[in-house]
Amino acid sequence: MSLIPLPDHMAHRLDWGAVCADLDQEQPPNRQRYAALVTRMRQDLETAFTDGVDVADLVHARAIAMDHLLVAAWKALLLHQQPGLGLVAVGGYGRRELHPGSDIDILVLFEAPLDRDQEEGIGQFLTFLWDIGLEVGHSVRTLDDCTREAARDITVATNLLEARPLFMPPERFAALQARISPARMWNSRDFFAAKLAEQEARHQRFGETAYRLEPNLKEGPGGLRDIQMIGWVTQRHFGAGALAELVSHGFLTEAECHDLVAGQGYLWRVRFALHMLSGRREDRLLFDYQRRLAQLLGFTDQDHNLAVEQFMQQYFRTVMALERLNEMLLQHFSEAILLEDHGDEVVPINRRFQARRGFLEITHPQVFRQHPPALLETFLLLQQHPELKGIRASTIREIRAHRHLIDDDFRNHLTCRTLFMDILRQPHGVTQQLRRMNRYGVLPAYLPAFGLIVGRMQYDLFHIYTVDEHILGVIRNLRRFAVAEKDSELPECARLFRQIPRPELLYLAGLFHDIAKGRDGDHSELGADEARTFCLHHGLSVHDANLVAWLVKAHLLMSLTAQRRDISDPGVVMAFAGQVGNSMRLHHLYLLTVADIQGTNPQLWNAWKNALLSSLLSSTQRMLRRGLDNPPDQDELVGEVQTHALELLQAQGMAASDCLRIWGHFDAEYFLRHSADEIAWHTRAIHEVDEADLPLVLVRQETARGSTEIFLYTQDHPHLFALTATALTQLGLDIVDARIITTRTDRTLDTFLVLEDTGQPIASAERVQEIGRLLRERLNDPDKRPGVIRRTTPRRLKHFDVATQVSFDPLPHHNRTVLSISTADRPGLLSRIGIVLMDCGVKVYNAKIATAGEQADDVFYVTELNDQPIQDPERRQLIADRLREALQDPPPQTT
């Protein structure tokens, strides 16, 4: 048989054919020579890649090289002399597409039955290929086997669809092709329906979005598999071997075909580089490689835009464009293949639009040119006609072709401004159509500021979506508050949302809250200015425009207050209430905050955060009802909580005198920082415990605070915070809040709120018992210095450089110092901090633990051992230096 030669312009650089020519003369084949050739092929390809050779030539060149090498080995092992054996390339190798780490997929075709020599020969051949360093995917089948498996499994049928012979008689390969032809199995309709279902399942399996932190460039939406999907359907339906043939069939324009091929070329280049860096088949853009990929592909850091962020934005924009093309082509195929037997009845909608086969289409090709506002009207009609299944492919093409009409005149047109606001005001389909507008490029064109953040990623572990995907996710979350079927998920949000008179103001706040990400300046302030201008331009009142702008500017205020401030402190709540100003703003901000946290990273939202925000909401509402000029005094607040706690305890049979006797040892701070339910729980346990049974350790699996609550009552000791933090870290628990109170009798009342590493409260009684045993053991020997817990840092955390920052601020009303620590998150972090503070003679009264992706922002309320604030500058510097030394990167990697 003849082998396809290398392209002329590459033959002098990658001349492997000549090297392979005499290999088949060696019997048996020399493993060292073959292995050396495989190594040389890889090195030559990598050199050519860094020299700028077209990646399409390289992936084809590797396939051609493998043809030479495999045929040489086949002959050297004398398999060409075995009657009835044939060697076939399948899958990507069958398409002549081999990246550096791609598997070599082959089929050994035989005529049954195999004799012993044939079995041994095939085994030797496969073992030889593995021994010389090739990753081989193989199957050994008869024609009947191929027929049976292909008829049963669409994946096998697809692999064989791309088969090409390496060494076998032409008539036998023709027989294979005849067996799997559309006349025998998987006709166009069945094949397309199966592949469409396969793609939908694959997209769902990979997160339904390509815009995650570490996307899969092959299997994710808009990835290489989507392009291959188009090629397979084209080949099955038209018998066409190239995407370009879709142009002649009227399924693609020349420009669209160019975009498709260019997008494939870009993804090939990224994948080729990824295989080079990883040294294996790797299709996930892991953090391990993103920075080096950006450098290899020529990106450099710029102000406010890292090289890796530029690279990933280019990647995301490419897959988004490919996703649009994939959607349009599959819609074309659906109409041509699945719907060809459906009637062609046209249902008029208005002068510009009609429905055909359940899909919206324009009445003639000049609609958008003659009436540009129809570009927005398209999406409004889909909302108003829920019976429509989507947009016809021909109309999608016309939308794409006329996006250039969306200019300043378009944006200033009253009809366009009215249409856009009407889309936001519809009772159904707001999120769906905004997503569709983004996919088709209409939303970025109408909102140029939005266009800047399309595909933009932030290189951190906190934001798992690109900015545009996150924004649309926030709007989706806001819309869910309006769905009665979802009321049970977040009842408070559902209740408040129904009190909002104009939900579109919330949607606009969601649309603009992160729209200025990546610019020079505070994105909240820049976004607020954009939002106010947009609202006034679109006919909103000054009052409504100011509300939207304020929400955008303050969209982080509530989450930061709840997670990083002591919201049990009336002063903190009072200050927050003063910034919010009124209940109307508070309710809007609360809804936006919940939707924002959920839309940033679904794994960040849990019952603990829900309880934090709900607590801040209710305490702020009480403050606003009283009036900002009439704040409650401390005695009033203490009296309220004591009264409520006393009612609970008396209902349980405890005498008021016993309660008051115990409370007489507690300062007012204890009652300000605990709920009546917690106070009743603590008081009853303290009343029932004997001094000889201390330390007292209580654990409640799940509380109203959305976490597991651990209460410690024992003799005060300066090591207690470090001991407890270390023990809880050893148990694999995340501490989200700590409150340390010392009584007038030198007893400590310590409360730790914890979660499992899944973000959920403790679920099992056995786990509760384990916690109690370890804490009692440690607290019984408080003088014993706790050891640092050393655990392996998760892979993702290793790729981020977060400098440790330490700052001290006064808290004059409480005679304490606020110690803020921002550093890289890692297992055992709080234990390390606790030990340093213990060694430095620092007493911890309160801790607020907040982690955002790879960064931990922890706040501690501390004093000297004599209960005085830490004021001496040299003392502060010493503590800061010790903390930075203990938290220096990289953290110890031991298990």
PyMOL commands that set and color helices and strands:
alter all, ss='L'
color gray80, all
select helices_A, chain A and resi 8-11+16-21+23-25+31-50+55-76+79-81+91-94+116-131+143-152+154-161+170-179+188-205+224-238+245-248+254-278+287-296+307-338+367-370+374-384+393-401+403-405+408-412+414-425+430-439+442-446+448-453+467-480+484-486+491-497+503-512+523-537+542-553+557-564+570-580+583-600+602-604+607-626+634-651+656-663+668-673+676-688+691-693+720-730+765-779+795-799+812-814+829-839+873-886
alter helices_A, ss='H'
color red, helices_A
select strands_A, chain A and resi 86-89+104-109+136-141+164-167+346-348+353-356+359-362+390-391+696-700+708-715+733-742+747-756+805-811+816-824+842-852+855-864
alter strands_A, ss='S'
color yellow, strands_A
deselect
rebuild
show_as cartoon
